[in-house]
């Protein structure tokens, strides 16, 4: 059985996003992006602080399109800033300094993918509360 999870255009768009974020994905201890010939790309949330090494933190996510992948990676960068700021507060309490840092870290990706700019903007506005 030869199932294609994406059209050629969808896969090409996802590949562009994956390539742009490759260093971030490779260096993150909290996510990995895997390829499956059966279902396509799978985003794997990890917990690197588990007692027995890396563990899958929650349900893997099947990546449906480039927009979804970009949005998830933008959100991961947001979490990185908040969780490593040392301020010990929830994500919905991000302060101006943290929002500015999120914006700074996302800028290169937004410049590369201006069509996804609207996905990033909620991450550095005052009332953002990620799901």
N, C-alpha and C positions, 0 to 999 in steps of 0.2 A: 504494500500500500504506500503510495507516494503522495503524502499530504503536504501542501504548501501553506504554512501558517500566515504568510503575508503575500501581497502582490509584489511585483518587482519594485514598484515605486515606493510602497510602504517600507519594504526592507531597506531600500537605499536611503530613505529619510531617517530611519532608525539608526542605520549604520553611521550616518553623519553625526548624529547626536552622540552615539556611543564613542565615536572616535574623538570628538571634542572633549568629552568628559573622561577619556580613558585614564589619564593620570589621576584624576580625582577618585575614580572607582578603584583603581589599583592600590592607591594609598589609603583608602578608607578601611577601617576595621569593622565598619558597621553595615556595609552592603557589598554584594557582589552581583555581577550581571552574567548570567549563564545562557548559553545557546542550547536549545533542544530542537532536533530536526522534526520532532512531532508537534511541539507547541510554540516554537519561536523563542524569543528572549524571555527570561525569567529573572526578576529582581529578587534577590535573596537577602532578607534582613538578618544581620548577624549580631551576636553578642560576643565581643572579643574578651570580655571580662569574666566569662564563665569559668568555673573551677576546673573544668576538663578541656579547656581550650575554646576555640570558636564553636558556637552553637547557633542554630537557626532560632532567631528571636520570635518570629511570628510567621504567619502564612506567607509563602512566596507569592509574588504578584506576576501574573502573565502580562507582559507588555503588549498592549494592543496597537500602539502607534507611536510615532516620534514625539508627538505632543505629550502623551502620557509619560514617556520616559523622561522628557525634559522637565516636566512638572515635578516628578518624583525626585529627580536629582537636585532641582532648585530647593525643594523642601528639605532634603538631606543636608544641604549646605546651610540652610537656615538653622536646623537643629544643631549642627556642628558649632555654629557661632554661639547659640544660646547655652548649650550644654557645657561648652568649654570656656565660657566667659568667667566662670567662678562666682557668679552672682547668686546662684542657688534659687532661682525663681522659675516659675512656669513660663512656657513659650508665649502665652498671651500677655505677659508682662514685660516684653522686650522694651528696653529703653532706647533713647535716641542713638546712643553710642553703638549698641548692638545692631540696630536697624541700619545704621550707616555702614557698619562692617559687612552686613549681609549684602547690602547694595554694592559695596566695593568688590566682594568676592564673586558676585553674580555678573558684574559688568562685562567681563570678557565673553561670557556665554551669551549674554543679551546682544552684544555687538555682533557676534557670529550668527545668532539666530533672532533677528529682530521680530520675526513673526511670532515668537513666544514671549515677547516682552510683557504682555498682559498677564502671563502666568507668574511672573516674578514680582510684579508690583505689590500684590497683597502681602508679600513676605517682609516688606519694609514699610508697611503702613501701621499705624498705631493699633488698629483693632483686629489684627490678624490672629486667628486661633486655629492652627492646623488640626485636621482630623486625626 
